[in-house]
């Protein structure tokens, strides 16, 4: 004897206990997120935007840096700077600085990072050692080089003179002062590039490296065809940042040579500093700062264009 069971009526699934989020809730949450960003935006505006605008306005005035009395002179500051042969020297030195830092520290840092990639046990120790000059204050680095390397009384220069080579300090040379100051800055900078490049190399997919090795690629071919394409965005970013930092170079040139001798190592940073705090012509100093910012803006635009090109 069979019995039939009546089918149970279908019931709709009950909605969850929590009520669905309405448009008003989403708008309130979006407003709260925007309010959380406001302090950071205000801080950036006060630290970056406002001083930048004031500097741009001051570049069109004749202002001695004291008080609020500034007379409008138009483009007179820019024309005076462009006619000054010292500005041409400073701009040329900045271009040389860019070329030096885009080649020597970048190549040495990349090759060192590639070598450290294979040393797993002592990799951290080497990173700490290479990064030490970067974390030290520029004053300390400059004093170390002045006392140990460039000093004609107790440094390497003195030792060479004692050996009868009659070597003068490169900081006092018209043709070598810029390169001597750049050498100290590159010594301070290349370890930072090494750590950055090493972090990028470690993000390369292991599967790609193993596939290249299985296909018979040697170490150089793996580095060229696997690692380099993988870290191309990092190389591009650090290249643009190097260009920007090179046009903002000031500390090591000022600490080692003050732009001398005879303006041979002058860069735009020390050139603007001399206008502001030696001649008290803050209008011309601001004009030089605007020109320096213009080169940084060009580098940023080039980076944006190249980044979009890689994505397409």
C-alpha positions as CSV (number, residue, x, y, z in Angstrom):
1,X,0.0,0.0,0.0
2,X,1.6,3.2,-1.1
3,X,0.9,6.6,0.3
4,X,1.5,9.8,-1.5
5,X,2.8,12.9,0.2
6,X,1.5,16.2,-0.9
7,X,4.2,18.4,-2.3
8,X,5.2,21.2,0.0
9,X,4.3,24.6,-1.3
10,X,7.3,26.7,-2.5
11,X,8.2,29.6,-0.3
12,X,10.4,32.5,-1.2
13,X,13.6,32.8,0.5
14,X,13.4,35.3,3.3
15,X,15.7,38.3,2.8
16,X,18.5,38.7,5.3
17,X,17.8,40.3,8.6
18,X,19.8,43.4,7.7
19,X,17.9,45.8,5.6
20,X,19.4,46.6,2.1
21,X,21.6,49.6,1.9
22,X,19.7,52.5,0.4
23,X,21.0,55.3,-1.7
24,X,21.0,57.6,1.3
25,X,23.3,55.3,3.2
26,X,25.7,55.2,0.3
27,X,25.7,58.9,0.0
28,X,26.4,59.3,3.7
29,X,29.3,56.8,3.5
30,X,30.8,58.6,0.5
31,X,30.5,61.9,2.3
32,X,32.3,60.4,5.3
33,X,35.1,59.0,3.2
34,X,35.6,62.4,1.6
35,X,35.6,64.1,5.0
36,X,38.4,61.7,6.1
37,X,40.5,62.9,3.1
38,X,40.0,66.6,3.8
39,X,42.8,66.9,6.4
40,X,45.4,65.4,4.1
41,X,44.2,67.7,1.3
42,X,44.4,70.7,3.5
43,X,47.9,69.8,4.7
44,X,49.0,69.3,1.1
45,X,47.5,72.6,0.1
46,X,49.2,74.5,2.9
47,X,52.6,72.9,2.4
48,X,52.7,72.6,-1.3
49,X,50.1,74.5,-3.2
50,X,50.1,77.8,-1.2
51,X,53.9,78.2,-1.2
52,X,54.0,77.2,-4.8
53,X,51.5,79.9,-5.8
54,X,53.2,82.5,-3.6
55,X,56.6,81.7,-5.2
56,X,55.1,82.0,-8.7
57,X,53.6,85.4,-7.7
58,X,56.9,86.6,-6.2
59,X,58.8,85.8,-9.4
60,X,57.0,88.7,-11.0
61,X,58.0,91.2,-8.3
62,X,61.0,93.0,-6.9
63,X,61.0,91.8,-3.3
64,X,63.8,91.8,-0.7
65,X,62.3,89.1,1.5
66,X,61.2,91.4,4.3
67,X,57.9,93.0,4.8
68,X,55.0,93.0,2.4
69,X,56.2,95.7,0.0
70,X,56.9,94.2,-3.4
71,X,56.7,96.1,-6.7
72,X,55.4,94.3,-9.7
73,X,58.2,94.1,-12.4
74,X,56.6,91.6,-14.9
75,X,59.0,89.4,-16.7
76,X,62.1,91.5,-15.8
77,X,63.4,88.9,-13.4
78,X,63.2,86.1,-16.0
79,X,64.9,88.2,-18.7
80,X,67.7,89.2,-16.3
81,X,68.2,85.6,-15.4
82,X,68.2,84.3,-19.0
83,X,70.8,87.0,-19.9
84,X,73.1,86.1,-17.0
85,X,75.9,83.8,-18.1
86,X,76.0,82.2,-14.6
87,X,72.5,80.9,-15.2
88,X,73.6,79.3,-18.5
89,X,76.5,77.6,-16.5
90,X,74.1,76.4,-13.8
91,X,71.6,75.0,-16.4
92,X,74.4,73.2,-18.2
93,X,75.7,71.7,-14.9
94,X,72.2,70.5,-14.1
95,X,72.0,68.8,-17.4
96,X,75.4,67.2,-16.8
97,X,74.1,66.1,-13.4
98,X,71.1,64.5,-14.9
99,X,73.2,62.5,-17.4
100,X,75.6,61.4,-14.7
101,X,72.8,60.2,-12.4
102,X,70.8,58.5,-15.2
103,X,73.9,56.3,-16.1
104,X,76.4,55.5,-13.4
105,X,74.2,55.1,-10.2
106,X,71.4,53.4,-12.2
107,X,73.7,50.9,-13.9
108,X,75.7,50.1,-10.7
109,X,72.5,49.8,-8.7
110,X,70.8,47.5,-11.2
111,X,73.8,45.2,-11.5
112,X,74.3,45.1,-7.8
113,X,70.7,44.3,-7.2
114,X,70.9,41.5,-9.8
115,X,74.0,40.0,-8.0
116,X,72.2,40.3,-4.6
117,X,69.3,38.4,-6.0
118,X,71.3,35.2,-5.9
119,X,72.7,35.8,-2.4
120,X,69.8,34.8,-0.1
121,X,71.6,34.4,3.2
122,X,73.7,37.7,3.3
123,X,71.3,39.7,1.1
124,X,69.8,41.7,4.1
125,X,73.2,42.5,5.4
126,X,74.4,43.9,2.1
127,X,71.2,46.0,1.8
128,X,71.8,47.6,5.2
129,X,75.4,48.4,4.3
130,X,74.6,49.8,0.9
131,X,71.7,51.9,2.3
132,X,73.8,53.5,5.1
133,X,75.1,56.4,3.1
134,X,71.5,57.2,2.0
135,X,70.1,57.4,5.5
136,X,73.0,59.5,6.8
137,X,72.6,63.3,6.8
138,X,74.2,65.0,3.8
139,X,76.4,67.0,6.2
140,X,77.9,63.8,7.6
141,X,78.6,62.4,4.1
142,X,80.1,65.7,3.0
143,X,82.4,65.8,6.1
144,X,83.5,62.2,5.6
145,X,84.6,62.9,2.0
146,X,86.1,66.3,2.9
147,X,88.2,64.8,5.6
148,X,89.1,61.4,4.2
149,X,89.1,61.7,0.4
150,X,89.4,65.3,-0.7
151,X,91.5,66.8,2.1
152,X,94.9,68.0,1.0
153,X,96.2,67.7,4.5
154,X,95.1,64.3,5.8
155,X,93.0,62.5,3.1
156,X,93.7,60.5,0.0
157,X,94.8,63.7,-1.8
158,X,97.5,64.2,0.9
159,X,98.6,60.6,0.6
160,X,99.0,61.0,-3.2
161,X,101.0,64.2,-2.7
162,X,103.2,62.4,-0.2
163,X,103.9,59.8,-2.8
164,X,105.2,62.5,-5.1
165,X,102.2,62.7,-7.5
166,X,101.4,66.4,-6.8
167,X,97.6,66.0,-7.0
168,X,95.3,68.9,-6.1
169,X,91.9,68.5,-4.6
170,X,89.3,68.2,-7.3
171,X,87.0,70.5,-5.4
172,X,89.3,73.4,-6.3
173,X,89.5,72.5,-10.0
174,X,87.5,74.5,-12.5
175,X,86.9,71.4,-14.6
176,X,86.6,68.8,-11.8
177,X,84.6,70.5,-9.0
178,X,81.2,69.6,-10.4
179,X,82.2,65.9,-10.9
180,X,83.8,65.8,-7.4
181,X,80.5,66.9,-5.8
182,X,78.5,64.6,-8.1
183,X,80.7,61.7,-7.0
184,X,79.7,62.2,-3.4
185,X,76.1,62.4,-4.2
186,X,76.2,59.3,-6.4
187,X,77.9,57.4,-3.6
188,X,75.1,58.4,-1.4
189,X,72.4,57.6,-4.0
190,X,73.3,54.3,-5.6
191,X,72.6,52.1,-2.6
192,X,69.0,53.4,-2.5
193,X,68.6,52.4,-6.1
194,X,70.0,49.0,-5.4
195,X,67.4,48.3,-2.7
196,X,64.6,49.6,-4.9
197,X,65.7,47.5,-7.9
198,X,66.2,44.4,-5.7
199,X,62.7,44.7,-4.4
200,X,61.4,45.0,-8.0
201,X,63.5,42.0,-9.2
202,X,62.1,39.8,-6.4
203,X,58.6,40.5,-7.7
204,X,59.3,38.8,-11.0
205,X,57.2,35.6,-11.4
206,X,59.3,32.5,-10.7
207,X,57.4,30.6,-13.4
208,X,58.8,32.9,-16.1
209,X,62.4,32.5,-14.8
210,X,62.1,28.7,-14.6
211,X,60.6,28.5,-18.1
212,X,63.5,30.6,-19.5
213,X,66.0,28.3,-17.8
214,X,64.3,25.2,-19.0
215,X,64.4,26.6,-22.6
216,X,68.2,26.9,-22.3
217,X,68.6,30.6,-21.5
218,X,71.8,31.7,-19.8
219,X,72.0,34.1,-16.9
220,X,72.4,37.2,-19.1
221,X,69.5,36.2,-21.3
222,X,67.3,35.6,-18.3
223,X,68.2,39.0,-17.0
224,X,67.6,40.8,-20.3
225,X,64.5,39.0,-21.5
226,X,62.7,38.2,-18.2
227,X,63.9,40.5,-15.4
228,X,64.2,43.7,-17.3
229,X,60.7,43.6,-18.9
230,X,59.3,42.8,-15.5
231,X,60.8,45.8,-13.7
232,X,60.4,48.3,-16.6
233,X,57.8,50.3,-14.7
234,X,60.2,50.6,-11.7
235,X,63.0,51.6,-14.0
236,X,60.8,54.3,-15.6
237,X,59.6,55.7,-12.3
238,X,63.1,55.9,-10.8
239,X,64.4,57.4,-14.0
240,X,61.9,60.2,-13.8
241,X,62.5,60.7,-10.1
242,X,66.2,60.9,-10.8
243,X,65.7,63.7,-13.3
244,X,63.5,65.6,-10.9
245,X,66.0,65.2,-8.0
246,X,68.9,66.2,-10.3
247,X,67.3,69.5,-11.2
248,X,66.7,70.0,-7.4
249,X,70.3,69.3,-6.5
250,X,71.6,71.6,-3.9
251,X,72.9,70.1,-0.6
252,X,76.1,68.4,-1.7
253,X,77.1,71.1,-4.1
254,X,76.6,73.8,-1.4
255,X,78.3,71.7,1.3
256,X,81.4,70.9,-0.8
257,X,81.9,73.8,-3.2
258,X,79.2,76.5,-2.6
259,X,79.0,76.6,-6.4
260,X,82.7,77.5,-6.9
261,X,85.4,77.9,-7.9
262,X,84.3,80.8,-10.2
263,X,80.8,79.3,-10.6
264,X,82.2,76.2,-12.2
265,X,80.0,73.9,-10.1
266,X,77.0,76.2,-9.9
267,X,73.7,74.5,-10.2
268,X,70.3,76.2,-10.2
269,X,69.7,75.4,-6.6
270,X,72.8,77.2,-5.4
271,X,72.1,79.9,-8.0
272,X,68.7,80.6,-6.4
273,X,70.1,80.4,-2.9
274,X,72.7,83.1,-3.7
275,X,70.0,85.4,-5.0
276,X,67.8,84.8,-1.9
277,X,70.3,84.9,1.0
278,X,73.3,86.7,-0.4
279,X,71.8,89.4,-2.6
280,X,68.3,89.4,-1.0
281,X,66.7,89.4,-4.4
282,X,63.8,87.0,-3.6
283,X,62.1,87.9,-6.8
284,X,64.9,86.5,-9.0
285,X,65.3,83.6,-6.6
286,X,61.6,82.8,-7.1
287,X,62.0,83.0,-10.8
288,X,64.8,80.5,-10.7
289,X,62.6,78.2,-8.6
290,X,59.8,78.5,-11.2
291,X,62.2,77.5,-13.9
292,X,63.4,74.5,-11.8
293,X,59.8,73.5,-11.3
294,X,59.2,73.7,-15.0
295,X,61.8,71.0,-15.7
296,X,60.2,68.8,-13.1
297,X,56.8,69.3,-14.6
298,X,58.2,68.2,-18.0
299,X,59.7,65.1,-16.5
300,X,56.3,64.3,-14.8
301,X,54.4,64.7,-18.1
302,X,56.9,62.5,-19.9
303,X,56.4,59.8,-17.2
304,X,52.6,60.0,-17.5
305,X,52.8,59.8,-21.2
306,X,55.1,56.8,-21.2
307,X,53.0,55.0,-18.5
308,X,49.8,55.4,-20.6
309,X,51.7,54.2,-23.6
310,X,52.7,51.0,-21.8
311,X,49.1,50.3,-20.7
312,X,47.8,50.6,-24.3
